[in-house]
Amino acid sequence: MRDAPVDARLGVAKVGIPPIKTQGIKTKLVNFILANTRRVEGGRWIEPFLGSGVVMFNAASRNAIGAETNMHIINFYRGVQSGRLTPAAVRRYLEIEGLNLQKRGAAHYYEVRDRFNRDFEPLDFLFLNRAGFNGLMRFNSNGKFNVPFCKKTNRFSKSYITKITNQVLWIMASMKAHRAWEFRVSDWRETLQDVGKTDFVYLDPPYSGRSANYYDLWEEGAMQDLAEFLKCMPCRFALSLWCQNRYRKNPDLSLFKDYQIKTMRHFYHLGSTENLRNSMVEALIIKNVP
């Protein structure tokens, strides 16, 4: 396998970044992914592992389904889609909570965390996502957000608030331009049960061998189940997996040896420890013929 060149004509001129951060966010891989997808006009873009949504938002398909088992991600994007979470509301909220964080530090962060774990307010989710340690999104076995404070009391500077507000503005504009988009709380099996020949599915499952506790567990054997399901799926798809890092190769790639595989080297910035922030060779498993 060789690193694949990216054909910019098949990607986007400037990759947009959504307001929600997740481990393994594909911002630097968007054009690599889009350059290697062959979609059918009028078909749906379907993501059963939505995560941050960065690929779906940049793919900008007229019809799309973004699904996640993490209800908090879906609730946030539904809030933006419905107009309840506007850029102005986000700015006001972050200005107030950012000032409180500056004054009270960790005490305020943990107060917001407790409030979120009680009320599940989407704006509190955004605050925690941006003020938590190393940009992690992690929940305990009871579904409670448990990421510690990043220790930056001045986290929400004016420029940072403006940056986040503009990201919300961008995804809101995308949703208004594509009103047939749907955000679902469901697992991958439920999401893919009604795919058709004209659909395109992009899959970015949790990485085997790394903790998947950002909301639910990617259990042993899950990748085997997914591989078997994809063999029978009637439409085109692309599947992101890690290929190798400085320590080892991904054994799950053997499950997809009959498909076209392209690779690209990049670097993840989100991670709790230094050894999770090394360069990674990313693999894209592709089926471009239905």
N, C-alpha and C positions, 0 to 999 in steps of 0.2 A: 504493500500500500504506500502511495506517495501523497505528500501534501497536495491538495487540489488548488489550482489557481482560481481566484474569484473573478467572475465576469461581472463587472460593475453594472453593465447594461441590464442585467437580470435582477439586480438588487435595488437599493434605494440610495439616493444621492447623499442623504444625511440620515443616519439612524436615530430615530426618536427613542427616548428613554422614559419609561413609565415611572410613576411616583413610588411604587412598591418595589423594595429590594428583596431578593431571595438568594440563597446559596446557589451557585452555579448559573447565575443569570447569563443569558446568551447575547448580551449587547454586542460584543466584539465578533460574534459568529453569525449575526443576522444576515449579512450579505452572502456569506459562505452558504448558509442554509437556503436562502431564497434563490441563489444562482443555480442550485442543484435540484429545484423542484419544478415539476411540469404539471401545471394545473389545467383543469378543463373549465372553459368559460361557463359560468352559471352554476358551477358546483360549489359546495360549501368547504370552507377551511375549518377543520375540526382539531382542537387540541384537548386531549383528555388529561394532560398534566400541565395546566396553564401556567403555574408559577407566577412570575412577574407579569406575564403577558407580552413581553417585549417582541417576540416573534410574530404573534398574531396581530398586534397593533401595527407593526411595520409591513406585514404581508398585505394588510388593508383589503382583504377580500370583501366583496359585496355582502355575502352571507357567511357567517362564522358562528361557531360554538366554542366557547372557552369553558372548560370544566376543571374542577378541583375538588378534592375532599376537604381542603381547608376552607371552611365556610367564611372565614374572616377576609380572605382575599376576594372571594366572590361578593360578599356583602359590600366591600369597599367599591368595587367596580360597578355593582348594581346601583349604589348610591350616586355615583357620578352619572351613570346612564339615565337615572330617573330625574336628575337635576337637583336632588337634595344636597349633594356635596358639590358645591360650585367652587371655582377658583377663589372667589371672594371669601367664601366661608372658610376655606382652607387657610387662606392668608390670615384672617382674623384669629382663627383658632391657634395657629402656630405662633403668632405674635404674642398672644396672651400666655400660652403655655410655655413658650420659649423664655419670656420674661420671668415667669415663676420658676423655671428651671435655673435661670441665672441667679436668682435670689436665694433659692432653697437647695439647689443641687440635688444630690441623690435622693433626699427625702421626698422631693416633688416627683422625681421619676418613679419611685416605688409607689407613691400615692396614685399616680396615673395608671400604673400597672395593676394595682389592686382594683381600681375602678373599672378598667377594661375587662379584667377577669370576672367581674360581677355583671357588667352591663353590655359588654361586647360592642361598644360604640366605635364605628369605623374611623373617626378622627383620632381617637385614642390609639387605635391600631397603627395609624400612620405615624403618630408621635413616637410610639415605642419602636416601630420599625426603623426610624431614623435616629433615635437616641440610644438604642441598645448597643451592647458590646459588639464591635466588629461587624455590624450590619447583619447579625444572625437573626434568624426567625426560628424559634424553638419553643415547643410546648411539652409539658410533662404528661404523664400517663392519664391524668385527669383532665387534659385539655386546657390547662392553664399556661399562659405565656410566662416563661421563666428566665428570659434573658436578662442578665445583670446590666447595670448602667454603664455607659461608655466612659464616664468620668469627665466628660466635656460639658461643663456648665454653660458655656457660650455656644453650644451646638447650633442654635437657631439664630444665626446672624441674619441681617437684612438680606444679604445676597443669597444665602442658603434658602431662606423662605421664598424669595422670588424664584429661585431655581425650581423648587418643589411645586410652587403655584403654576409655573409655566408648564411643568410636566402634566399637571392635572388639566390645564387648559388644552394641551395637545391631545390627551386621550379623550376628553369630552368632545373635541372637534371631530375626532375619528369616529366616535360613537354616533354623533349627529349625522355624519356623512354616510354611515352604514347602519341604518336603523334596524336591519334584520339580525344584528348580532344578538346572541343569547349567552348569558352567563349562568352556568349550572353548578350546583353542589352535587357531585356524583363521582363514583369511581370510574376507572377506565372501561370496565366491562359494560356498565350502564350507558356510558357516553357513546360507545362504539357499536351498540347493539343494532342500530338502524342505519348504518352507513350505506351509501349507494355508490354505484360505479363512477359517478361524476364528482364525488367528494375527494378531497385531499386531506390526509391526516398527518399532522406533525406530532411526534411523540418525544417527550423529554422526561422520562421516568427518573425517579431517584437513582443515584448511582450505587450499585452493589459494591460493598466493601467500604462505603462511607456511611456515616450515621444518617438515617432518614427520619430523624425524630423532629423535623420541623412541623409536622402535624400528625402524621400517621406512620406506620411502619411498612417498609418495603421488605417483606419477609423472604426468607430463603425459598427458592423455587418460583418466585413471582416473575422473574425474567423468563424462565422456561415457559410459564403459562402465557406470557405475552407473546413470545416467539411463536408458539403453537397457534394462538389466535390470529396473528398477522398472516400466517400461511393461508388462511381461509378468507381473509378480508378482501372484498371485491374491488377495492379502489387503490389508487396510488398512495404512497406514504413515504415519509422520511423519519428516521429514528435517530436521535442523538444519544451517543454513548461515549464514555471516556475510552480511549484506545490504550494509552499507556502514559506513565509518568517516569520519573527518574528511577523509581523503585521496582515497578512491575508492569506487566501487561494485563489487560482486562480479559479474563477467561470467558466472559459472556459473549465475546465477539464470535466465538465458534458456533454459537446458535444461529448466526446470520450469515454464514459463509457462502450461501447460495445467492446472496444479493450483491449488488454493486456497493462498494464501500469506499468512501473518500475521507481523507483526513486533513486536519489543519491544526497547527500548533498555536496555543494561546496561553494566557495566564489568568488565573482566577484571583481576584483581590479580596473576596469574602471568605473568611475562615477564622476559626477560633484560635488556631495555633499556626506557627510558621510553616510546619510541614504540610499544612493544607493550602498553602499559598504558593506552591511551586508551579512551574510551567506544566501544561498538560497537552497531550496530543488528543484532539477530539475526533471521534469517528462519526460519520453520517452514513447510516445504512439506508439505501435508496431503492424504492420500487417505483419506477416511472411509467410502467406499463400495467394497466389494470388486468 
